[in-house]
């Protein structure tokens, strides 16, 4: 993944990404998300019935800001990933390590939601 040096520095120090999704009608919304960064993509998860997931299904177009809503930004394509337990495990390990204070509540809920199929994994790949 080719990232600007500014975005890469901000991403390395960020605990949150601010995700902006765009609907088919042009409306947008921004929410903070926990995330995992690999060499090839940024990953996060969300409940299937959220507005951000519906917008991703509609357009696949998103923007992210690293660290804060006005931090360095990156335009991306988002895709929903189905049946990838190995990525789910890696995401949950990252969440447990990086967000350990939240993990006591978040961990069991996410594990159960993935098992129930109510949680979906999302991959962000930068626009070329």
C-alpha positions in Angstrom: 0.0 0.0 0.0 1.4 3.4 -1.0 0.7 6.0 1.6 2.0 9.6 1.9 4.6 9.9 4.6 2.3 12.3 6.4 -0.6 9.9 6.5 1.7 7.0 7.4 3.1 8.9 10.4 -0.4 9.9 11.5 -1.7 6.3 11.1 1.1 4.8 13.2 0.3 7.1 16.1 -3.5 7.0 15.8 -5.8 5.1 18.1 -8.8 6.0 15.9 -9.7 6.6 12.3 -12.4 9.0 11.3 -14.4 7.3 8.6 -16.5 9.3 6.2 -19.0 7.3 4.1 -21.0 8.6 1.2 -24.5 7.6 0.2 -25.9 7.3 -3.3 -27.7 10.6 -2.8 -24.4 12.3 -2.0 -24.9 12.7 1.8 -22.0 11.9 3.9 -21.3 11.1 7.6 -18.2 10.7 9.7 -17.7 8.3 12.6 -14.7 7.2 14.6 -13.7 3.6 14.2 -11.1 1.3 15.8 -8.8 -0.2 13.2 -6.0 -2.6 12.2 -3.4 -1.6 9.6 -1.6 -4.2 7.5 0.8 -3.6 4.7 -2.0 -4.0 2.1 -5.1 -2.5 3.7 -6.9 -1.0 6.7 -9.4 -3.2 8.4 -12.3 -2.5 10.9 -15.6 -4.1 11.7 -19.1 -2.9 12.2 -22.6 -4.3 12.8 -24.2 -5.2 9.4 -27.3 -2.9 9.9 -25.4 0.4 10.5 -25.7 3.3 8.2 -22.0 3.2 7.4 -22.3 -0.4 6.2 -25.4 0.5 4.1 -23.5 3.4 2.5 -20.5 1.2 1.8 -22.8 -1.3 0.1 -24.2 1.5 -2.0 -21.1 3.2 -3.2 -17.9 1.7 -1.7 -16.5 5.2 -1.5 -15.0 6.4 1.8 -12.4 8.8 3.2 -10.4 8.3 6.4 -8.7 10.8 8.6 -6.0 9.5 10.9 -6.0 10.4 14.6 -8.7 13.2 14.5 -11.4 14.5 12.2 -9.0 17.0 10.7 -6.0 14.8 10.5 -4.3 13.7 7.3 -6.8 12.1 5.0 -6.9 9.2 2.5 -9.5 8.4 -0.1 -10.3 4.7 -0.2 -12.5 2.0 -1.7 -14.3 -0.1 1.0 -15.4 -3.7 0.6 -17.3 -6.0 2.9 -15.5 -9.3 3.6 -17.5 -12.4 4.3 -16.3 -15.7 5.8 -12.7 -14.8 6.5 -12.2 -16.1 10.1 -8.4 -15.7 10.0 -8.8 -11.9 9.3 -11.4 -11.7 12.1 -9.0 -13.4 14.5 -6.1 -11.0 13.5 -8.5 -8.0 13.9 -9.6 -9.1 17.4 -6.0 -9.7 18.5 -5.1 -6.2 17.4 -8.2 -4.8 19.2 -7.3 -6.7 22.4 -3.7 -5.4 22.3 -4.3 -1.7 21.2 -7.6 -1.1 22.9 -7.1 -3.2 26.1 -9.2 -0.9 28.3 -12.2 -1.2 26.0 -11.6 -4.9 25.4 -13.4 -6.1 28.6 -16.7 -5.0 27.1 -15.9 -5.0 23.4 -14.1 -8.3 23.1 -16.9 -10.7 24.1 -19.5 -8.7 22.1 -17.5 -8.7 19.0 -16.7 -12.5 19.2 -20.4 -13.2 19.6 -21.4 -10.9 16.8 -18.9 -12.5 14.4 -20.2 -15.9 15.4 -23.9 -14.8 14.9 -23.1 -13.1 11.6 -24.3 -9.7 12.8 -20.8 -8.2 12.5 -19.0 -7.7 9.2 -15.3 -7.1 8.5 -14.5 -4.2 6.2 -11.3 -3.6 4.2 -10.2 -0.2 3.0 -7.8 0.1 0.1 -6.5 3.5 -1.1 -7.8 4.8 -4.3 -5.1 4.8 -7.0 
